[in-house]
Amino acid sequence: MAVKRAAKNGRRTVRQQLLYVRKNWQLYLFFLMPALVITIIFKYLPMGGILIAFKDYNVRLGILGSEWVGLTYFERFLSSPDFLSYLMNTLKLSLYGLLWGFPVPVILALLLNQIRRVGVKKKIQLLIYAPNFISVIVLCGMVRMFLSPVGPLNQLLGTDMNWMTMPEAFRTIYIASGIWQTAGWSSIMYTAALSNVSKELEEAATMDGANILQQIWYVQLPAIKNIVVIQFILSAGNIMSIGFEKAYALQTSMNLPSSEIISTYVYKMGLLAGDYGYSTAVGIFNSVINVILLLLVNAIVSKLNEGEGL
Amino acid sequence: MERRKIKLGVLDRSILTAGYVLLGLFVAAVVVPLIYVVVASFMDPNVLNNQGISFRIQDWTLDAYRRVMEDEMIWRGFRNSLFFSVTSTLLSVFITLLAAYPMSKKELVGRKFFNAIFVITMFFGGGLIPTFILMNQLRLVDTVWAVILPGSFHVWNMILARTYYQSISRELWEASQIDGANEIQYFFRILMSLCKPIIAVLALWGFVGMWNSYFDAMIYLNDANLQPLQLVLRSILIQNTPQSGMIADIQSTAEMAKMAELLKYSTIIVSSLPLLIMYPFFQKYFDKGIMVGSVKG
């Protein structure tokens, strides 16, 4: 049975495999080796360091020599009054970001697709891609200046609101500036997919008297459906891994009630306060939720996609 | 084209118009803030503070740019960022392209094993503190390598490159084998010459990503001489501490504050300009390079 299956898969004997490796040693030693070394040193070695989440880390004793403290740090985090707030801040920020931000690039691509003049389309694309090349720091700097009490938005409205200090404004600021920066660039994938829709199909639809909405619904949307689904799933699986850089750069001491997310908390507890073990435990908690979400999302996809996961 | 125009009904035309208006609004929303920053950077600090931007040429001055250009920290940041971005792009594109080659071969012994090793790192990691401790133990903290090395291999980019290689006809490889070329020769002489779009896209992403990031530099580089531009910008834009050298000659505190605000705009322009000038040259590679990304590897 096993032999049969092996033969069916075209599997080779150990001897054949060794011969292959010997003959193609360049593939391993020259091509793969650098990537493997980097991965093992910078990705796998730190995984061993996860142990400090269960230890009272002491620099002199090292990770292995430090004393075990069991699940103390996890208990401390889960029972801390701020735990729920940080968790909800993280979840809300990325969930709302996904709900508001996800449809925009798809709509943009559909709109761009209606422009028949290639030159005009290219110019618009060039413009709406631009913010993607601005750094997080510059983006957040711009946001802070535009929203400052003496900034242009207040001048325009004739008010002197200080939005950067309002916890209730933080998520809107974060998500809106995110859409401003990335929606154009994210539309590129859908635009490319739409440009592959066969012209005959579109013409046939026009001949049959389909109006523009019907064309979008019956011809264009089906053409990008797969990419949309894959993109949505990838983003949904990343809900807990929302980045540190932007949230940290938009934080002020006043908006912390809604801007403190798990990743910024890990940074502050770990590197600023020096509480290594506790901070690592919080990070692990975050990754565990992330993996559960990913598996969940993958299971849903498998169901929808006739058994084929990501 | 002509036929299309004739066929448009009233409903279609109104839908199209609504669509164009929507698109126009989005383009305006993207462009207006950018234009505002550009114009503001040329303003006289008093005018900017009192009434915002103006398009009257007599309100304009190059003073802010002179101050930014004369600032040693900005230039040092620029040089450091250039070094980080160029080095890390060269290294990471090279290592990633190399690794993708064996992984693109279905017959590679151990392909599944290596793939698992790489893909696992996309979902699991040691996290911030264990990585930091490791960097400390490797004596990499406060060296440029702490910022460059960890990102010098990208699994996702490897998958893109691998998918790209697989779209290239296998007959080329077979022909090169008959000619007696080994894998290294085939890779550099033939395969790479066909991979310009993917190389361009990976290089652009690598460069932009490094140029615009600040987190790794913030935690690993304490030495001000090594810090990239984004950290200099961070202290000016986010922490509100202008480089003291830029405004040292101004007497009154109020004038200083106005100038500091103006300097933010011109530093934004000076620091963002290189990428904004650079990316249009890559536009022709975007579609091709990015379509690869939507094909699952």
Interface residues (C-beta under 8 A of the other chain):
Chain A: R12 Q17 Y20 V21 N24 Q26 L27 Y28 F30 F31 L32 P34 A35 L36 I38 T39 I41 F42 K43 Y44 L45 P46 M47 G48 G49 I50 I52 I63 I107 L108 L110 L111 L112 Q114 I115 R116 K122 I124 Q125 L126 L127 I128 Y129 A130 P131 F133 I134 S135 V136 I137 V138 C140 G141 M142 R144 M145 F146 V150 P152 Q155 W180 A183 G184 I188 M189 T191 A192 A193 S195 T206 N211 I212 L213 I227 I230 F244 E245 A249 V266 Y267 G270 L271 Y276 S279 T280 G283 I284 S287 N290 V291 L294 L310
Chain B: M1 R4 K7 G9 L11 D12 I15 L16 G19 Y20 L22 L23 F26 V27 A29 V30 V31 P33 L34 Y36 V37 N49 Q51 G52 I53 I95 T96 L98 A99 Y101 P102 M103 K105 E107 L108 V109 G110 F114 I117 F118 T121 F123 F124 G125 G126 G127 L128 I129 P130 T131 F132 I133 L134 L138 L149 P150 S152 F153 M158 N182 E183 I184 F187 V208 W211 N212 S213 Y214 F215 I219 Q230 L233 R234 I236 L237 I238 E261 K264 Y265 I268 S271 S272 L275 L276 Y279 P280 Q283 F286 D287 I290 M291 G293 S294 K296
